[in-house]
Amino acid sequence: MNLDKIWIFSGAGGNFPSGVFLDFEEAKGWIARNRLTGVLTLYPINIGVYEWAIEKQFFDPIKDAQKTPEFIGRFSCASMEHLHFEDGKEE
């Protein structure tokens, strides 16, 4: 089992994640059983997404506004591995 990454499910329209999984198949099963719509994303552990994206060269903060606490706290990266689900089925 890989302990440097974790799967997090965020339901459509939700403000907070509704499921956190170490195992990908467990996550998919839970989503299917509950017929959920949303996104399942693989997150790195022990590093913020902002720093991870910079480290992986997916993002380069060039504007001062991109270095503020507000920006960093809301940052997400489309380059993260993720899957979309509709009514429990992978899109």
Backbone as a chain_set.jsonl record, in Angstrom:
{"seq": "MNLDKIWIFSGAGGNFPSGVFLDFEEAKGWIARNRLTGVLTLYPINIGVYEWAIEKQFFDPIKDAQKTPEFIGRFSCASMEHLHFEDGKEE", "coords": {"N": [[0.844, -1.18, 0.0], [0.558, 2.19, -0.836], [1.768, 4.812, 0.99], [2.313, 7.486, 0.64], [0.545, 8.942, -0.706], [-2.932, 9.812, -1.045], [-6.376, 9.102, -1.654], [-8.972, 11.352, -2.229], [-12.355, 12.147, -2.047], [-14.532, 14.508, -3.384], [-17.694, 15.695, -3.303], [-20.048, 16.818, -5.777], [-20.75, 20.222, -5.683], [-20.188, 20.376, -3.011], [-18.499, 21.752, -0.118], [-16.497, 20.627, 1.316], [-14.371, 17.71, 1.519], [-15.836, 14.423, 1.251], [-15.049, 11.857, 1.569], [-12.212, 9.832, 2.341], [-9.537, 7.893, 1.302], [-7.185, 5.218, 1.43], [-7.018, 3.176, -0.323], [-7.598, 2.755, -3.715], [-9.542, 1.128, -5.043], [-11.353, 0.667, -2.971], [-12.309, 3.27, -2.639], [-13.564, 3.716, -5.152], [-15.553, 1.74, -5.002], [-17.111, 2.634, -2.811], [-18.046, 5.055, -3.834], [-19.557, 4.111, -6.011], [-21.482, 2.441, -4.697], [-22.932, 4.323, -3.303], [-23.863, 5.912, -5.284], [-22.639, 8.361, -6.133], [-21.84, 11.725, -7.205], [-19.143, 13.526, -8.346], [-15.659, 14.317, -7.752], [-12.8, 12.285, -7.598], [-9.708, 12.493, -6.24], [-6.179, 12.129, -6.298], [-4.097, 12.849, -3.741], [-0.987, 14.206, -2.583], [0.785, 13.307, 0.417], [1.773, 15.008, 3.377], [2.7, 17.336, 2.211], [1.834, 20.465, 0.894], [-0.524, 21.114, -1.746], [0.099, 23.294, -3.331], [2.93, 23.649, -2.959], [3.701, 21.144, -3.884], [2.893, 21.223, -6.585], [4.57, 23.235, -7.544], [7.073, 22.053, -7.063], [6.907, 19.857, -8.801], [6.918, 21.157, -11.153], [4.521, 21.976, -12.314], [3.345, 24.314, -11.861], [4.144, 27.742, -11.706], [4.59, 30.319, -9.687], [4.269, 33.522, -10.607], [3.164, 35.991, -10.29], [2.651, 38.4, -7.701], [0.241, 38.115, -6.311], [-0.174, 35.399, -6.473], [1.268, 34.329, -4.48], [0.236, 34.691, -2.036], [-1.255, 34.026, 1.215], [-4.039, 33.592, 0.952], [-4.347, 32.771, -1.73], [-2.708, 30.458, -1.798], [-4.037, 28.876, 0.08], [-6.403, 28.243, -1.262], [-5.569, 26.924, -3.467], [-5.542, 24.599, -6.162], [-4.676, 21.888, -8.334], [-4.863, 21.026, -11.642], [-3.275, 19.099, -12.739], [-3.051, 17.03, -11.004], [-3.689, 13.58, -10.403], [-6.899, 12.552, -11.186], [-10.376, 11.576, -11.134], [-13.584, 11.751, -12.6], [-16.911, 11.355, -11.498], [-20.255, 10.368, -12.107], [-23.355, 9.916, -10.778], [-22.328, 7.675, -9.46], [-20.867, 6.365, -11.393], [-17.886, 6.098, -13.289], [-16.78, 8.728, -15.29]], "CA": [[0.0, 0.0, 0.0], [1.319, 3.42, -0.98], [1.391, 5.723, 2.067], [2.716, 8.862, 0.385], [-0.568, 9.564, -1.426], [-4.244, 9.416, -0.534], [-7.5, 9.453, -2.521], [-9.977, 12.166, -1.554], [-13.54, 12.376, -2.862], [-15.294, 15.738, -3.144], [-18.972, 15.634, -3.991], [-20.458, 17.988, -6.551], [-21.392, 21.268, -4.912], [-19.775, 20.365, -1.609], [-17.39, 22.622, 0.261], [-15.489, 19.834, 1.987], [-14.339, 16.303, 1.068], [-16.768, 13.544, 1.949], [-14.44, 10.543, 1.73], [-10.753, 9.775, 2.253], [-9.221, 6.482, 1.142], [-5.845, 4.775, 1.06], [-7.157, 2.198, -1.397], [-8.355, 3.245, -4.871], [-10.72, 0.283, -5.294], [-12.308, 0.969, -1.89], [-12.918, 4.562, -2.975], [-14.495, 3.525, -6.279], [-16.683, 0.955, -4.516], [-17.932, 3.504, -1.978], [-18.699, 6.0, -4.744], [-20.569, 3.359, -6.774], [-22.569, 2.006, -3.798], [-23.724, 5.48, -2.899], [-24.26, 6.606, -6.512], [-22.188, 9.735, -5.921], [-21.339, 12.565, -8.29], [-18.064, 14.389, -7.877], [-14.303, 14.065, -8.233], [-11.879, 11.535, -6.758], [-8.394, 13.052, -6.559], [-5.028, 11.577, -5.588], [-3.349, 13.922, -3.094], [0.251, 13.843, -1.892], [0.715, 13.452, 1.873], [2.849, 15.758, 4.045], [3.111, 18.485, 1.414], [0.694, 21.19, 0.34], [-0.674, 20.995, -3.199], [0.821, 24.439, -3.904], [4.354, 23.303, -2.995], [3.834, 19.951, -4.727], [2.782, 21.653, -7.986], [5.8, 23.959, -7.863], [8.146, 21.05, -7.082], [6.736, 19.027, -10.006], [6.948, 22.105, -12.269], [3.199, 22.13, -12.901], [2.919, 25.68, -11.584], [5.217, 28.685, -11.402], [3.962, 31.561, -9.235], [5.023, 34.675, -11.106], [2.518, 37.21, -9.812], [2.646, 38.507, -6.236], [-1.04, 37.591, -5.807], [-0.093, 33.942, -6.453], [2.129, 33.943, -3.364], [-0.443, 35.103, -0.81], [-1.909, 32.942, 1.962], [-5.374, 33.339, 0.401], [-4.18, 32.011, -2.965], [-2.155, 29.145, -1.447], [-5.079, 28.131, 0.782], [-7.452, 27.827, -2.211], [-4.911, 26.382, -4.656], [-5.696, 23.216, -6.606], [-3.871, 21.68, -9.538], [-5.503, 20.111, -12.594], [-2.324, 18.048, -13.094], [-3.17, 15.921, -10.052], [-4.483, 12.473, -10.929], [-8.263, 12.656, -10.695], [-11.424, 10.931, -11.926], [-14.916, 12.334, -12.431], [-17.984, 10.369, -11.366], [-21.642, 10.84, -12.231], [-24.286, 8.888, -10.281], [-21.558, 6.492, -9.074], [-20.153, 5.771, -12.529], [-16.745, 6.873, -13.763], [-17.018, 9.406, -16.578]], "C": [[0.892, 1.247, 0.0], [0.867, 4.431, 0.081], [1.886, 7.15, 1.859], [1.663, 9.614, -0.42], [-1.877, 9.029, -0.867], [-5.327, 9.896, -1.5], [-8.541, 10.21, -1.712], [-11.128, 12.424, -2.525], [-14.223, 13.659, -2.414], [-16.565, 15.676, -3.975], [-19.293, 16.932, -4.699], [-21.186, 18.979, -5.656], [-20.999, 21.325, -3.45], [-18.623, 21.321, -1.354], [-16.238, 21.851, 0.877], [-15.492, 18.411, 1.432], [-15.316, 15.47, 1.879], [-16.233, 12.127, 2.105], [-12.943, 10.596, 1.517], [-10.352, 8.309, 2.286], [-7.743, 6.257, 0.836], [-5.912, 3.892, -0.177], [-8.094, 2.718, -2.498], [-9.631, 2.445, -5.105], [-11.779, 0.477, -4.215], [-13.05, 2.269, -2.183], [-13.948, 4.403, -4.08], [-15.733, 2.745, -5.848], [-17.644, 1.791, -3.693], [-18.716, 4.491, -2.838], [-19.828, 5.306, -5.505], [-21.756, 2.973, -5.901], [-23.502, 3.154, -3.441], [-24.178, 6.351, -4.062], [-23.909, 8.098, -6.454], [-21.728, 10.409, -7.203], [-20.287, 13.497, -7.702], [-16.73, 13.952, -8.446], [-13.496, 13.332, -7.171], [-10.47, 11.934, -7.177], [-7.319, 12.406, -5.694], [-4.177, 12.73, -5.068], [-2.047, 13.401, -2.505], [0.07, 14.074, -0.388], [1.956, 14.192, 2.359], [3.47, 16.848, 3.172], [1.842, 19.155, 0.893], [0.667, 21.06, -1.176], [0.093, 22.116, -3.903], [2.307, 24.105, -4.049], [4.612, 22.106, -3.912], [3.824, 20.349, -6.203], [4.027, 22.419, -8.43], [6.961, 22.984, -8.009], [8.114, 20.213, -8.362], [6.758, 19.857, -11.291], [5.63, 22.156, -13.05], [2.709, 23.567, -12.758], [4.134, 26.517, -11.211], [4.571, 30.006, -10.983], [4.788, 32.774, -9.656], [4.423, 36.005, -10.65], [2.535, 37.216, -8.279], [1.373, 37.929, -5.631], [-1.037, 36.066, -5.71], [0.791, 33.423, -5.324], [1.503, 34.289, -2.016], [-1.045, 33.9, -0.084], [-3.286, 32.59, 1.393], [-5.284, 32.462, -0.851], [-3.718, 30.586, -2.652], [-3.215, 28.281, -0.78], [-6.2, 27.632, -0.113], [-6.886, 27.072, -3.407], [-5.289, 24.923, -4.902], [-4.969, 23.1, -7.941], [-4.532, 20.633, -10.435], [-4.576, 18.973, -13.007], [-2.331, 16.885, -12.11], [-4.026, 14.832, -10.687], [-5.881, 12.559, -10.316], [-9.225, 11.993, -11.675], [-12.758, 11.587, -11.596], [-15.949, 11.211, -12.387], [-19.339, 11.059, -11.472], [-22.538, 9.684, -11.822], [-23.553, 7.574, -9.996], [-20.752, 5.845, -10.171], [-19.043, 6.694, -12.991], [-17.045, 7.447, -15.133], [-15.824, 9.248, -17.495]], "O": [[1.861, 1.329, 0.755], [-0.287, 4.859, 0.074], [1.881, 7.945, 2.799], [1.855, 10.777, -0.774], [-1.928, 7.941, -0.292], [-5.207, 10.968, -2.093], [-8.945, 9.766, -0.637], [-10.922, 12.856, -3.66], [-14.461, 13.871, -1.225], [-16.514, 15.611, -5.203], [-18.868, 18.008, -4.279], [-22.129, 18.615, -4.953], [-21.427, 22.222, -2.725], [-17.866, 21.657, -2.265], [-15.12, 22.361, 0.954], [-16.517, 17.953, 0.926], [-15.591, 15.766, 3.042], [-16.892, 11.282, 2.711], [-12.452, 11.303, 0.637], [-10.764, 7.565, 3.176], [-7.131, 7.012, 0.08], [-4.98, 3.861, -0.981], [-9.242, 3.074, -2.23], [-10.69, 3.026, -5.341], [-12.974, 0.454, -4.51], [-14.264, 2.358, -1.999], [-15.071, 4.893, -3.965], [-16.843, 3.056, -6.282], [-18.86, 1.676, -3.852], [-19.899, 4.732, -2.601], [-20.926, 5.85, -5.628], [-22.906, 3.15, -6.302], [-24.711, 2.969, -3.296], [-24.798, 7.396, -3.862], [-24.749, 8.967, -6.688], [-21.29, 9.757, -8.151], [-20.517, 14.165, -6.694], [-16.669, 13.301, -9.488], [-13.505, 13.705, -5.997], [-10.081, 11.74, -8.328], [-7.527, 12.166, -4.504], [-3.606, 13.492, -5.847], [-2.001, 12.286, -1.985], [-0.707, 14.936, 0.024], [3.048, 14.02, 1.819], [4.622, 17.233, 3.371], [0.892, 18.479, 0.498], [1.711, 20.914, -1.813], [0.675, 21.894, -4.965], [2.878, 24.257, -5.128], [5.615, 22.062, -4.625], [4.648, 19.87, -6.982], [4.484, 22.266, -9.563], [7.74, 23.072, -8.959], [9.157, 19.9, -8.935], [6.631, 19.313, -12.388], [5.616, 22.35, -14.265], [1.778, 23.986, -13.445], [5.029, 26.063, -10.498], [4.058, 30.737, -11.831], [5.87, 33.017, -9.122], [5.111, 37.026, -10.631], [2.443, 36.164, -7.645], [1.413, 37.321, -4.561], [-1.817, 35.498, -4.945], [1.034, 32.22, -5.222], [2.158, 34.192, -0.978], [-1.314, 32.871, -0.704], [-3.658, 31.417, 1.358], [-6.06, 31.519, -1.008], [-4.271, 29.621, -3.179], [-3.288, 27.081, -1.042], [-6.888, 26.678, 0.249], [-7.642, 26.626, -4.27], [-5.348, 24.119, -3.972], [-4.687, 24.105, -8.594], [-4.732, 19.491, -10.023], [-5.037, 17.98, -13.568], [-1.687, 15.864, -12.352], [-4.971, 15.122, -11.42], [-6.034, 12.628, -9.097], [-8.942, 11.863, -12.866], [-13.021, 11.936, -10.445], [-15.866, 10.244, -13.143], [-19.533, 12.175, -10.993], [-22.5, 8.611, -12.424], [-24.082, 6.493, -10.254], [-20.026, 4.882, -9.924], [-19.221, 7.909, -13.078], [-17.506, 6.739, -16.028], [-15.839, 9.75, -18.62]]}, "num_chains": 1, "name": "protein.A"}
